[in-house]
Amino acid sequence: MSQTERDIQCREIVTKAVCGRGRKFTQATHTITPAHAPTNILGCWIINHTYTASNGGDIVEVSGSYDINIWYSYNKNTQTQVATETVSYVDQVPLTMMDKNYLDGELEVDARATQQPTACEATIANTGDAVLVQVEREFLVEVIGETKVCVVVCPGGCEGLDDDKEFSFEDDQEFEELDPDIVIDELD
């Protein structure tokens, strides 16, 4: 065993890491009934989007709301008005990746709207008194928990190591023969 190999030690560090991840794209149709029967839709936009996320095991539940504003004409295109309605939703985002090797404790959930709710189309319903609004939204969620990572340390510190050079072992051939798929549960 070389001097370099004898000096190498491992330490376990407890840290927070992403242990779960998922993404969900949603299309929804909302029915808005304005005060007057619309003749034409002049514009449609979404504002005031808010949401929260909670962990539910293999899914993350994203609950939120937004305001849909519809600018429309009525009375045979002689008058206009804006109708506003607040819409609530719940999206269940499945976790496509979940590492169960986190330490016992509370998991944190981080949700980001990768596509804010967007009105794609607004049309007058066949009944003539309502507006159908097609909305798209997308979320990326991450579950964060405490986990252990194993790092190699040098007991003497970094003295003698040149920051510009790679750290190498005297006998690299031993490491080429290691199986990269092996998992070590516990170090002695």
Buried (B, 14 or more C-beta within 10 A) or exposed (E): EEEEEEEEEEEEEEEEBBBBBBBBEBEEEBEBEBEBBBBEBBEBEBEEEEBEBEBEEEBBBBBBEBBBBBBBBBEEEEEBBEBEBEBEBEBEBEBEEBBEEBEEEEBBBEBEBEEEBEBEEBBBEEEEEBBBBBBBBBBBBBBBBBBEEEEEEBEEEEEEEEEEEEEEEEEEEEEEEEEEEEEEEEEE
